[in-house]
Structures are given as C-alpha cells and as structure tokens.
Amino acid sequence: MLSIKNLSGGYGDKKIIEDVSFEVEKGEMLGILGPNGSGKSTLMKLISGVLPVKEGMITVDGKQIADFPPKELARTMAVLPQLHVHAFSHSVRETVSLGRYPHQSGWFSSWSKEDEQSVIEAMRLMDISHYETSQIDQLSGGEQQRVFVAQALAQNASILLLDEPTNHLDINHQKELLDTIKKQAIEKDLTIVSIFHDINLAAMYCDKLLLLDKGEIYRIGEPHEVVRELDVEAVYRTRVSNHPHPELPKPQITLLPNVKRDISLTQVRAEDFLISSQMVLYRSKVPLKTVSSAVVNPGSGWFRNFMNRHVDAAYNIDNSPAEMKSFIEKNELKSTDTVGMMTAVQTEHAVVKEYEGPFGTVVITVTAGVGNGVDVSKAVERTMHVGTINTWIMVNGTLSEEAFIQAMITATEAKTKALQQERVLDPLTGTIATGTSTDSCLVAATQQGEYLPYAGPITEIGKLIGRGVFECTVEGIKVYREAKKA
Ligand SMILES: Nc1ncnc2c1ncn2[C@@H]1O[C@H](COP(=O)(O)OP(=O)(O)OP(=O)(O)O)[C@@H](O)[C@H]1O
C-alpha cells in the first residue's frame, strides 16, 4: 500500500503542495485531477523522490521511501514522466530495455532471461513489438508515448506513477493503454497513481479520484463523489453537466460552452405537420431536444425530423430499425437527424392539435389503433400484433430533464384515461385496456422560451399535456372505430 501523510513540498522555498494525505491499496488505481498549475506533476515528483519532501511522510507497505536505497526504490516504483527528454536516439527495444536498469547490477552486464521476457511482454502489451528496431525519434508522439509506458511496465515495479499516460494517444490507443494498465493492476496487484486531464477517462478507469486545487486536496473519493458539477465547475472554472456513462456505473461530464444556439425563434405549429397516407411528418428548422421510445433514434437526443410512418398490418421485418432507417433516407431525410416510429393505423387519421397555456403552446399528435388493447394489470400469454397508439408531445418551451420524464408519465396517464372513457377492451381478458402492446411516446421541446422545471399533472404544462393527450386520444379512437366500421 502507498500511503501519503500530510505531504507538503515544492521547489526551493516555493511550497506548491500543501498538506496532502491519501492512501492507495494494491490493485487500486487513483487518478489525480486538477487544472493547469494546480500541482499534479509536483505531487508526483514528491512521491517519486525527484523533489525533496518538506513535511510529511511517504511510505510503501509501512516503509518510508526516504529509507529505500535508490535502486530498490526504482524496483518498487516505475515513473512515466510528463515530458520525455531523450538526448540520445535509441531504438524502441533499447528504450524499453532501459526500464530494466534497476534490475541490473551494472549496465547490461547481467541481462537475464527475465529481463528479456519483461521487455518482450511490455512491448507486446503496448502493441509496439512491430517497430522494436525503429529509432524512437522517428516515431509519432503517440507511438513514443506507448514506448515510454512499455519502459515503465518493463520495470516490473509494484507501484506505477503515470503523468498523463494517454497524452498524444488517439481514442483507441487511450482505451487500449488504460485497459492494459487496469488489467495489469488487477492481475499483478499493482498500485497505480495517474495524472489525468480527461475527467471522463479518469472516472471510467480509476477506483478513486483526487481533485487538486492550488496544491491542496479539494475532494477525494470514488468517482461519483468527485466528478460533481459544482466541484468541477468551482475548480476548473467552467460550466459542466454531469451524466451517467451508458455502460458503466461511472459519472461523465460534458462541457457546456458559452457558444449560443441559433436563436432564430422556432415555434412548433400544428399547421406545419404534414399528414399523408404514408406518414405524419414534422420538420423543425432547429433541432428539438427529444426523449422517445421510437424505432429509430430512441432514447434522448436532438433531432429535426419526426416521422410516424404507416406500415401494413402484416409488416414483419427482423431488423426493423435498419429497414426504417433506409425508408427515412429514401424520403431524403437524414436518419441521424430523424426520429422514426411506425403504426399500422391510417396516418391520415392522425389527430394534431395545438394547446395554449400561460408559458406558450404544446402540440399533441396521436395516431390510435386500439384493436390490440392490453390491460397492463393482467399478465396473459400474448402474440405481438401491430396496433399502436403513438403519442407526440411537442413543447414550445424549455424542459428540465425531470420535466421530460414527467411529461411522459402525464401523457401515459391521459392516454389510459382516454381508453377507459372509450371503453377500449383487452380482447384476451375482456377488461378495460390501458394501452396497446406496442405504444410509443415522444416528448420534444424547442428548449427556447420559458423554463419549465416540472410537467406533472398540476403544472401549467402538465394540464395541457393531460387534457391534450386525453382529447386527441379519444378523438383518435373514434376516428379509428369509424374507419373500421366503414
Ligand atoms: N521547476 C519549477 N520551479 C519552480 N516552480 C515550478 C517548477 N515546476 C513547476 N512549478 C510551479 O509549480 C506549480 C505547479 O506546477 P505543476 O507542474 O505541478 O502543475 P500541474 O498541475 O502538473 O500543471 P499542468 O496541468 O499544466 O501539467 C506551478 O505554479 C508552476 O509554475
């Protein structure tokens, strides 16, 4: 275990690091974050012994590093410095071999099988074996960086100190390098301390993070305790937004630049919806922030085009998102900029209505097919049928994340109430249906105009959504039933 207690130090009389304490267990990776000049490299230099410790103590497994003979310290700690100054041009293999220096009794006098294996293994891990005979100064910045990481790995030390290991690397090599280092940490029980500029990479790979500000610890802990909007904003002096990683339980941040969006005022208007037998289409001049359960581009994003496409009741295609994407492209829309849904309902029966509230307007669009009603409270064996209620809620206003979700809930409750009023039955159970088996919902907002933090049923916008979705769904069901009779 690496233990740092009340560490202070800097350059001559200039104290940079002030009273820093932390511990890193074997197999653990600690990331050091902080703005330029906050003292990250200086802290590393104090730990590695490049700079003298003014106050405090650094111990490895209980033993003070000041008591380590230099070569033993080098066998214990491998350091990847921020800048690599190499006066002499070496080959890649020679450079990596220098990592074995602490294991030699004299310069290459006792090159052992173990030395050879460590060098070969380190080159393999860093994917540089194929240019082992190349001169280091003839490699790209990223290739050089991997050579120096290989040199540190070849040292076979139990502690790795890395100053921006992903410097110069493309995204694939960043991932490869950090995957490798992380794997080494786990398999070989290494203790890793690494400086990062990329907060997201640090959060993804590190067990703990230390946020440094003006030489002092601003915050230390698990990534979710450190990568917090207010702390990152305070230390880096920039606006950020925090969101979850899509696959890992790790926080990620996005910079919020001061670049303003195109403020050409956009209003979603009912009259601008194009309704045909093929589809309901709405094309916005500016992207709308959208949350949906669509076939193409579900989830959240920013999109300009919204399509609810009519498909035959017998539509049954394995890869419907791919087929729907090509349909979108055939209609000369970009599939990356279009949210696409499907329905077997006649799209010319779509109900589109505009509702006005004190903050602005909401446009509701519903296509309702209820031959396939489902009472969600009854679990029975079902086969999938196309028979869908697709509901769009387009808001002329600025919705919070919370409001997007509340708008969906409010819309779903209103839809269910409409089915209840119209006595739409689940054909299998004979009870009132709450929806159909393939309903979709979409909430989109211009993100211009009034800020609407909530969209529950008693808010102004919630009232419009509730009434609007109810009325449009009732009307949609009536039109659907009339058409079925005919
Ligand atoms: N050799 C030096 N002599 C005197 N002061 C130095 C020296 N090296 C760095 N400093 C000062 O120490 C402070 C911390 O520098 P350090 O390099 O540790 O910051 P950092 O957090 O690693 O920054 P960066 O993100 O820019 O790499 C800075 O104010 C810097 O000017």
Residues whose N, C-alpha, C, O or C-beta is under 5 A from the ligand:
A	BS01	LIG	Y11 I16 G34 P35 N36 G37 S38 G39 K40 S41 T42
